[in-house]
Amino acid sequence: MAVIYERVALIGLGLIAGSMSLAMRRGRLAGEIVGYARSKETREIAREINLVDRVEDTLAAAVKDADLVVLCVPVGSMGAVMEEIAPHLKKGATVSDVGSVKKAVFEAILPALPDGVHFVGAHPMAGTEHSGPRSGFATLFDNRWCLIVAPEEADQSAVEKLAALWKGIGSNIEFMDPEHHDLVCAVVSHTPHLIAYTMVGVADDLRRVTDSEVIKFSAAGFRDFTRIAASDPTMWRDVFLTNKDATLEILGRFTEELFALQRAIRMGDGDQLFDYFTRTRAIRRGIIEAGQDTSAPDFGRVPVKPE
């Protein structure tokens, strides 16, 4: 494929940034990929494993002359990072992000955006419970959705160019406004993570079930249901604090559904339970039929290394 951006700067070198770099290299979509992370240890690992073409030790050096700057940091940090890089961005550059909250990110980034610099948000709906510079892999985004979320006044050519990059990386593209994006993500991502964290907390509180039993018998469902509770705590703290309204709305609906099931169990209403499980199973099968799940080892979350 043809180069889309001559120079891309990735700010934050974890799972998403690492996977972006590897996918862009695979498709030859960028002339040069520059990386930066606040942690010296992360920068040294990124250099060691050749995660990007060049690792810089300062934000200013990382974004200098970049055509695309992608903020791959927790959403609570994006405003401060934007303020720091703003004086060093070249005219005509595009700033993007990969955060799973958009309304709060827009409010943090847009006031600091210099004249002549574009902002187009993006949210790849792909990930694993792993983090850090060694966690990325080139196929993470293949046949997954990337939501492009742009301000109303965004430059259309900048929007189309970013969408082309994500298509080249392997993603399917959908366009959304920030409010709808945050509500959708509260349903499909944020609330499930919160429930998974809560279930692990419940198991921890129930001292009648020992830690060894939780670990030993986790294949019975606990393992798969709570996998995402191993995700990065800083990232998820910021997600819930910045997408509070939508998450609380969905949690309220979840609580209502849970109470209805609780009553059905108490009353011995097998018909209601059967109908409910039949309906929800159909939704789950729809996810599989849409190609958003896989029978690959480890659910396709980690690439299989050749022997």
Secondary structure, DSSP 8 states (H G I E B T S, - for coil): ---SEEEEEEES-SHHHHHHHHHHHHHT-EEEEEEE-S-HHHHHHHHHTT-SSEE-SSHHHHHTT-SEEEE-S-GGGHHHHHHHHGGG--TT-EEEE--S--HHHHHHHGGG--TT-EE-EEEE----S--STTS--TTTTTT-EEEEE--TT--HHHHHHHHHHHHHHT-EEEE--HHHHHHHHIIIIIHHHHHHHHHHHHHHH-TTS-HHHHHHTGGGTHHHHTGGGGS-HHHHHHHHHHSHHHHHHHHHHHHHHHHHHHHHHHHT-HHHHHHHHHHHHHHHHHHHHTT-S--SGGGGSS-----
